[in-house]
């Protein structure tokens, strides 16, 4: 099943979202996906992952941040991004009409960074976190790490990074992940920050997305997202 819905954001504009799950779903786990700064909920990677997990028994929710609803390219303030994340999470937890027994928060780049900051403050009570292209530092500024809050996250974490990601030097990301409890890192060879390959790659973009889905599913099945 797939439903296009609208989620109210208290004090802000409502945002559109896509709820996707197995036919006949009544009770089970769920994943909420937040997009990166330059995309929206229909980013191909997020669609592929959400649809793939739905086919494996998970209820999934992809939502837009308010600035994308307005057709803007500059992200909202941190407070607005947090409010939208909270509204989407609360919808999955109590407003979807389904019984979701555990929720994983997943975010591409900015969407994941905001989720991690909320989690570190105890404001996003997910059972686990998946970071797709976590922006560890701005491009070319490896001395400006965005990792100080990560040790405060109590739930399991899974990071995905490409070997060509300008926002995450792999040696620094490995060091960061190694210093965290219950965290893992999956490296995608040849992929950039958006998990795109070079034009002369010998494998397809769909194959990359399938690989990420496979690794993500394996982590979920192993109980990586249980408190």
Buried (B, 14 or more C-beta within 10 A) or exposed (E): EEEEBEBEBEEBEBBBBBBBBBEEBEEBBBBBBBBBBBBBBEBBBBBBBBBBBBBEEBBBBBBBBBBBBEEEEEBBEEEBBBBBBBBBBBBBBEEBEBEBEBBBBBBBBBBBBBBBBBBBEEEBBBBBBBBBBBBBBEEEEEEEBBBEBBEEBEBBBBBBBBEBBEBBBBEBBBEBBEEBEBBBBBBBEBBBBBBBBEEEBEEEBEEBBBBBBEBBBEBBEEEBBEE
